[in-house]
Amino acid sequence: RISKNRGAAGHKGVESIIKEIGTKNFTRFRIGISPKIGKPKNVEKYVLQKFDKEEEKIIKEVIQEITTEIRKKLSQSFS
């Protein structure tokens, strides 16, 4: 999802960015992850673990899509 001018929603990295730049008025590309079944007992451990081969393939595709969207946003900003 692409969002703009939103809060951190508990994401420590985004909280840090908002604190450093002094605003939440920036475009954010949000990528969600979820387990194949159920909810992990330790969410922090789950989100920090390495991707498996199938997930690596998916994330590479997502990165390509995001790259395309970033290029579109940048070209709109400069035109």
C-alpha positions as CSV (number, residue, x, y, z in Angstrom):
1,R,0.0,0.0,0.0
2,I,1.1,3.5,-0.6
3,S,0.1,6.1,2.0
4,K,1.0,9.7,2.8
5,N,0.8,11.8,5.9
6,R,0.2,8.8,8.2
7,G,1.4,7.9,11.6
8,A,3.9,5.2,12.4
9,A,1.3,2.6,13.5
10,G,3.7,1.2,16.0
11,H,6.6,0.7,13.4
12,K,9.8,1.8,15.2
13,G,11.7,2.6,12.0
14,V,8.9,4.9,10.8
15,E,8.7,6.5,14.2
16,S,12.4,7.2,13.9
17,I,12.0,8.8,10.5
18,I,9.1,11.0,11.6
19,K,11.2,12.1,14.7
20,E,14.2,12.9,12.6
21,I,12.5,14.8,9.8
22,G,10.0,16.4,12.1
23,T,6.9,15.5,10.0
24,K,4.8,12.6,8.9
25,N,4.1,14.3,5.6
26,F,5.9,11.9,3.3
27,T,5.0,9.1,0.9
28,R,5.3,5.6,2.4
29,F,5.3,2.3,0.6
30,R,4.0,-0.3,3.0
31,I,4.8,-4.0,2.6
32,G,3.0,-6.4,4.9
33,I,4.0,-9.8,6.0
34,S,2.0,-12.5,7.7
35,P,2.5,-16.1,8.6
36,K,1.0,-18.9,6.4
37,I,-1.1,-20.0,9.4
38,G,-2.1,-18.5,12.7
39,K,-0.5,-15.6,14.5
40,P,3.1,-15.9,15.7
41,K,3.6,-16.0,19.5
42,N,6.7,-13.7,19.2
43,V,5.9,-11.1,16.5
44,E,9.3,-9.4,16.8
45,K,11.1,-12.6,16.3
46,Y,8.8,-13.5,13.3
47,V,9.3,-10.2,11.5
48,L,13.1,-10.3,12.0
49,Q,13.7,-13.9,10.7
50,K,15.1,-14.6,7.3
51,F,12.9,-15.2,4.3
52,D,12.5,-18.7,3.0
53,K,13.1,-19.4,-0.8
54,E,9.5,-18.8,-1.7
55,E,9.3,-15.6,0.3
56,E,12.6,-14.4,-1.3
57,K,11.0,-14.9,-4.8
58,I,8.0,-12.9,-3.7
59,I,9.9,-10.1,-2.1
60,K,12.1,-9.7,-5.3
61,E,8.9,-9.3,-7.3
62,V,7.5,-6.8,-4.8
63,I,10.8,-4.8,-4.9
64,Q,10.5,-4.5,-8.7
65,E,6.9,-3.3,-8.4
66,I,7.9,-0.7,-5.7
67,T,10.8,0.5,-7.9
68,T,8.4,1.1,-10.7
69,E,6.1,3.0,-8.4
70,I,8.9,5.1,-7.0
71,R,10.1,6.0,-10.5
72,K,6.5,7.1,-11.4
73,K,6.2,9.2,-8.2
74,L,9.6,10.9,-8.9
75,S,8.8,11.6,-12.5
76,Q,5.4,13.2,-11.4
77,S,7.3,15.3,-8.9
78,F,9.7,16.7,-11.5
79,S,7.2,17.2,-14.3
